[in-house]
Amino acid sequence: MSYRPRKSTHAPEAAPDAAILRDERKLIEAIDRRGLIRGGVTLGALTLLTGCDVTDQSSVNGALRTVSTWNDRAQAALFNPDKLAPVYRKSDVIRPPRFNAYYNLEDIKPVDPVAWRLDFAGAVANKTQWALADVMALPQIETIIRHVCVEGWSYVGDWSGPTLRSVLEKVGADLTKPFVGFHCADDYVTSMDMPTALHPQTILATHYDGKPITDPYGSPVRVRTSTKLGFKNPKWVTAIEITDKNPGGYWEDRGYNWFSGL
């Protein structure tokens, strides 16, 4: 079985006014958020940094993506797979969690937990579909961590479920592969590096604050990791793929920094 990200039918954001850089706005913002280029990106700065012809839009795009790729590699080199993110108290937990998606709340199409199945693809020994009972049969952990959105807001949430590592080990995934891709019931796709997938605070969450996750927040299963920005925590997960090739993702393919982690 091979999964390939499906193209979204949602219209992209309205284009900014700047003619030359209008298609690269997201990428510029992503780079700037990571602090690689302070004070904004200008055409002159791009010329000095890259030597590219700023009148050539493809040249600008290529230069920006080169910088973003370097950023990904730098973050990956700095990532410590054994270092735990801060944990919080029960009294810090927001109830309910905050909803966020690339569409409105009223557009959610609930997933039936009884009919739900989890597929495995790529470098996995056992590709048998899992039901929710299979997820629940694994040892569960609780982690109270902060969700940080790329938009700048955050909240503390109380999530429970098996570690993603335990799931991948159970199905015989090749843990030497570099990428883990996720496909969701709402057609959302994203991916992460294998060290983050194996991090002890990365889980397949089934519960929030001790109760099963409800429809707006990813029922019946979503990914929760303490070391990535919010858009790297997919909801309504229906397939996990282990691969040598970077699967990209919905926001990543639109210019957001791929690693997007600590």
C-alpha positions as CSV (number, residue, x, y, z in Angstrom):
1,M,0.0,0.0,0.0
2,S,1.3,3.4,-0.9
3,Y,-0.2,6.7,0.2
4,R,0.2,9.9,-1.6
5,P,-0.9,13.3,-0.3
6,R,-4.1,14.4,-2.0
7,K,-4.4,18.0,-3.4
8,S,-6.7,20.2,-1.4
9,T,-9.6,21.8,-3.1
10,H,-9.5,24.8,-0.7
11,A,-8.5,28.1,-2.3
12,P,-5.2,29.6,-1.3
13,E,-4.9,32.9,0.7
14,A,-5.4,36.2,-1.1
15,A,-2.1,37.3,-2.6
16,P,-0.2,40.2,-1.0
17,D,0.5,43.3,-3.0
18,A,4.2,42.9,-3.6
19,A,4.4,41.7,-7.2
20,I,7.7,39.9,-7.2
21,L,7.4,38.1,-3.9
22,R,3.7,37.6,-3.7
23,D,3.9,33.8,-4.0
24,E,6.7,33.5,-1.5
25,R,5.0,35.4,1.4
26,K,4.4,32.3,3.5
27,L,8.0,31.1,3.0
28,I,9.4,34.5,4.0
29,E,7.3,34.6,7.1
30,A,8.3,31.1,8.0
31,I,12.0,31.9,7.7
32,D,11.6,35.2,9.6
33,R,9.7,33.4,12.5
34,R,12.7,31.1,13.0
35,G,15.0,34.2,13.3
36,L,17.3,33.5,10.4
37,I,16.6,36.9,8.8
38,R,15.8,39.5,11.4
39,G,13.9,42.6,10.5
40,G,12.1,41.2,7.4
41,V,13.3,40.1,4.0
42,T,13.9,42.7,1.3
43,L,14.7,42.4,-2.3
44,G,18.1,44.0,-1.6
45,A,18.8,41.5,1.2
46,L,17.9,38.6,-1.0
47,T,20.4,39.9,-3.6
48,L,23.2,40.2,-1.0
49,L,22.4,36.8,0.6
50,T,21.9,34.7,-2.4
51,G,23.2,36.6,-5.5
52,C,19.9,35.8,-7.2
53,D,18.2,38.0,-9.8
54,V,15.3,39.5,-7.9
55,T,13.5,40.3,-11.1
56,D,13.3,36.6,-11.7
57,Q,10.5,35.1,-9.5
58,S,11.7,31.5,-9.9
59,S,15.2,32.6,-8.8
60,V,13.8,34.3,-5.7
61,N,11.7,31.2,-4.9
62,G,14.7,28.9,-5.2
63,A,16.8,31.1,-3.0
64,L,14.2,31.3,-0.3
65,R,13.7,27.5,-0.3
66,T,17.4,27.0,-0.1
67,V,17.5,29.0,3.0
68,S,14.5,27.2,4.4
69,T,16.1,23.8,3.7
70,W,19.3,25.0,5.5
71,N,17.0,26.0,8.4
72,D,15.5,22.5,8.5
73,R,18.9,20.9,8.7
74,A,20.1,23.3,11.4
75,Q,17.0,22.5,13.6
76,A,17.4,18.8,13.0
77,A,21.1,19.0,14.1
78,L,20.2,20.9,17.3
79,F,17.3,18.6,18.2
80,N,17.9,16.4,21.2
81,P,15.6,13.3,21.0
82,D,16.1,12.6,24.7
83,K,15.3,16.1,26.1
84,L,11.8,16.5,27.5
85,A,9.7,19.6,26.9
86,P,8.3,21.3,30.1
87,V,5.2,19.7,31.6
88,Y,2.5,21.5,33.5
89,R,0.0,21.1,36.3
90,K,-3.6,20.0,36.0
91,S,-4.7,23.4,37.1
92,D,-3.0,24.9,33.9
93,V,-5.1,22.8,31.5
94,I,-7.5,24.6,29.2
95,R,-10.9,22.9,28.9
96,P,-11.9,22.3,26.2
97,P,-8.8,22.5,24.0
98,R,-8.7,25.1,21.3
99,F,-9.9,24.2,17.8
100,N,-7.8,25.0,14.9
101,A,-7.8,23.8,11.2
102,Y,-7.6,25.1,7.7
103,Y,-11.4,25.3,7.6
104,N,-14.2,26.4,9.8
105,L,-15.6,24.5,12.8
106,E,-18.9,24.0,11.0
107,D,-17.2,22.2,8.2
108,I,-16.0,19.3,10.3
109,K,-17.2,15.9,9.2
110,P,-17.2,13.6,12.3
111,V,-15.4,10.3,12.2
112,D,-17.2,7.2,13.5
113,P,-14.8,5.7,16.2
114,V,-16.4,2.2,15.6
115,A,-15.8,2.2,11.9
116,W,-12.5,4.1,12.1
117,R,-9.4,2.2,10.9
118,L,-5.7,3.1,10.9
119,D,-3.6,2.1,7.9
120,F,0.2,1.6,7.7
121,A,2.2,2.1,4.6
122,G,5.8,2.2,3.4
123,A,8.6,0.5,5.4
124,V,6.4,-1.4,7.8
125,A,6.4,-5.2,8.3
126,N,2.8,-5.6,9.3
127,K,0.4,-3.5,7.3
128,T,-2.7,-4.9,9.0
129,Q,-5.3,-2.2,9.7
130,W,-5.8,-1.2,13.3
131,A,-9.1,-0.5,15.0
132,L,-9.4,1.8,18.0
133,A,-9.2,-1.2,20.3
134,D,-5.7,-2.0,19.0
135,V,-4.5,1.5,19.9
136,M,-6.1,1.3,23.3
137,A,-4.4,-2.1,24.0
138,L,-1.0,-0.5,24.1
139,P,0.3,1.1,27.4
140,Q,-1.1,4.6,27.7
141,I,0.8,7.7,29.0
142,E,-0.5,11.1,30.1
143,T,1.4,14.2,29.1
144,I,0.4,17.8,30.0
145,I,2.2,20.0,27.5
146,R,1.9,23.3,25.7
147,H,0.4,23.5,22.2
148,V,2.1,26.4,20.3
149,C,0.5,27.6,17.1
150,V,2.5,29.2,14.3
151,E,0.0,32.0,14.5
152,G,1.4,33.0,17.9
153,W,-1.1,31.7,20.4
154,S,-0.7,28.7,22.8
155,Y,-2.5,26.7,25.5
156,V,-1.7,23.9,27.9
157,G,-3.4,20.6,27.2
158,D,-3.7,17.2,29.0
159,W,-3.3,14.4,26.4
160,S,-3.3,10.6,26.8
161,G,-2.5,7.7,24.6
162,P,0.2,5.3,23.6
163,T,3.6,6.6,22.5
164,L,4.0,6.8,18.7
165,R,7.2,4.8,19.2
166,S,5.2,1.9,20.7
167,V,2.8,1.9,17.7
168,L,5.7,1.9,15.2
169,E,7.5,-0.9,17.0
170,K,4.3,-3.0,17.2
171,V,3.9,-2.9,13.5
172,G,7.5,-3.5,12.7
173,A,8.3,-0.1,11.2
174,D,11.8,0.5,10.0
175,L,12.9,3.1,12.6
176,T,16.1,3.9,10.6
177,K,14.0,5.6,7.9
178,P,14.1,9.4,8.1
179,F,10.4,10.4,7.6
180,V,7.0,9.6,9.0
181,G,4.0,10.8,7.1
182,F,0.4,11.2,8.4
183,H,-2.8,11.2,6.4
184,C,-6.1,12.3,7.9
185,A,-9.9,11.8,7.4
186,D,-10.2,15.5,6.5
187,D,-7.6,15.1,3.7
188,Y,-5.0,17.0,5.8
189,V,-1.4,15.7,5.5
190,T,1.8,16.4,7.3
191,S,5.0,14.7,8.2
192,M,7.9,14.7,10.7
193,D,11.4,13.4,11.2
194,M,11.8,10.0,12.7
195,P,13.6,11.3,15.9
196,T,10.6,13.4,16.7
197,A,8.3,10.5,16.0
198,L,10.2,8.4,18.5
199,H,10.4,11.2,21.2
200,P,9.0,10.0,24.5
201,Q,6.4,12.8,24.5
202,T,5.1,12.1,21.0
203,I,1.9,10.1,21.3
204,L,-1.2,9.0,19.4
205,A,-3.7,10.8,21.6
206,T,-7.1,9.2,22.3
207,H,-8.1,11.2,25.4
208,Y,-8.1,14.8,26.6
209,D,-8.3,15.6,30.3
210,G,-9.1,11.9,30.9
211,K,-12.0,11.7,28.4
212,P,-12.1,10.5,24.8
213,I,-11.3,13.2,22.3
214,T,-14.4,14.6,20.7
215,D,-15.1,15.5,17.1
216,P,-13.6,19.0,16.9
217,Y,-10.3,17.9,18.3
218,G,-9.5,14.9,16.2
219,S,-11.6,12.0,17.4
220,P,-10.8,9.2,17.7
221,V,-7.0,9.5,17.3
222,R,-4.6,12.4,16.7
223,V,-0.9,13.0,17.1
224,R,0.4,15.1,20.0
225,T,4.0,16.0,20.2
226,S,5.7,18.4,22.6
227,T,8.5,19.4,20.2
228,K,6.6,20.7,17.1
229,L,4.4,23.6,16.2
230,G,0.7,23.0,16.2
231,F,0.2,22.3,12.5
232,K,2.6,19.3,12.9
233,N,0.0,17.6,15.2
234,P,-2.5,16.1,12.8
235,K,-6.1,15.3,13.8
236,W,-8.4,12.4,12.7
237,V,-5.3,10.3,11.6
238,T,-6.2,7.5,9.3
239,A,-2.7,6.4,8.0
240,I,0.9,6.4,9.0
241,E,3.6,6.1,6.3
242,I,7.3,5.3,6.9
243,T,9.5,6.5,4.0
244,D,12.8,7.6,2.7
245,K,11.2,10.5,0.8
246,N,10.0,13.6,2.6
247,P,6.2,13.5,2.3
248,G,5.8,17.3,2.8
249,G,2.4,18.3,4.0
250,Y,-0.5,20.7,3.6
251,W,1.2,23.8,5.1
252,E,4.7,22.6,4.4
253,D,3.9,22.5,0.6
254,R,2.7,26.1,1.0
255,G,6.0,27.4,2.3
256,Y,5.9,26.8,6.0
257,N,9.1,25.5,7.6
258,W,9.1,21.8,7.4
259,F,11.0,20.9,10.7
260,S,9.1,23.5,12.8
261,G,10.3,22.2,16.1
262,L,12.5,22.7,19.1
